[in-house]
């Protein structure tokens, strides 16, 4: 069974940092692009970042460029999101998802909540 | 950035009735378009990709249509498990963007 499990969320002060992890299982992790999508409380979905199979290419939404870094460890079947200089508007549930050949996201993890507040 | 506008924001439908959801892209995305379903407290799940192709395991009552800038998701006969929020997304260029969502609620 394909499974994605996020961890690392929590409460952090504005300006602080947090590192999210996503553990993948049930598929050949190194064969897929992977992505992070977030959802602010009661709001819609926002794509955040995406990374190529070998980690050689990353793309970000403008609102997180220079603050967030997506990375992966194919040996450990893990995806990461390093979030620095966090702002209140970064408060959201962060989902990792596998990117399929059509650049659609399937499946998704259950999400991890990041709250940025003093 | 391609802006995706979903309508309506909320759709009230009786079980067994047909539901039609729409998305409009601010510029052509060809058929690089997908639909997702999100039930309360759950992660989104993929319904449709390439504008009209059902994802694995998706019932035939879900159908997608459109190309260019106008897209439609039709649920032919709503079942109780279909009441949820639906999002559309393009994957034509970076950044990938989603519509604001349509809540399908029980009438």
Contacts between the chains, C-beta under 8 A, distances in Angstrom:
chain1	res1	chain2	res2	distance
A	37	B	44	7.9
A	44	B	87	6.5
A	44	B	98	6.0
A	44	B	99	7.4
A	44	B	100	4.9
A	44	B	101	4.7
A	45	B	36	7.6
A	45	B	38	8.0
A	45	B	44	6.6
A	45	B	87	5.5
A	45	B	89	7.6
A	45	B	98	4.4
A	45	B	101	7.6
A	46	B	98	7.0
A	47	B	89	7.8
A	47	B	95	6.2
A	47	B	96	4.3
A	47	B	97	6.7
A	47	B	98	6.9
A	50	B	96	7.6
A	59	B	94	5.1
A	59	B	95	7.6
A	61	B	95	4.8
A	62	B	95	7.0
A	95	B	43	5.7
A	95	B	44	7.5
A	100	B	46	7.9
A	100	B	49	7.5
A	102	B	32	7.9
A	102	B	34	7.4
A	102	B	49	4.5
A	102	B	50	5.8
A	102	B	91	7.1
A	103	B	32	7.2
A	103	B	91	3.8
A	103	B	96	7.4
A	104	B	34	4.5
A	104	B	46	5.6
A	104	B	49	4.5
A	104	B	55	7.9
A	104	B	89	7.5
A	104	B	91	6.5
A	105	B	34	8.0
A	105	B	36	7.6
A	105	B	44	7.6
A	105	B	46	6.6
A	105	B	89	7.9
A	106	B	45	7.1
A	106	B	46	3.9
A	106	B	55	6.4
A	107	B	43	7.8
A	107	B	45	7.1
A	107	B	46	7.8
A	108	B	43	3.9
A	108	B	44	5.7
A	108	B	45	6.9
A	109	B	43	6.5
A	110	B	42	7.9
A	110	B	43	5.7
A	111	B	43	5.8
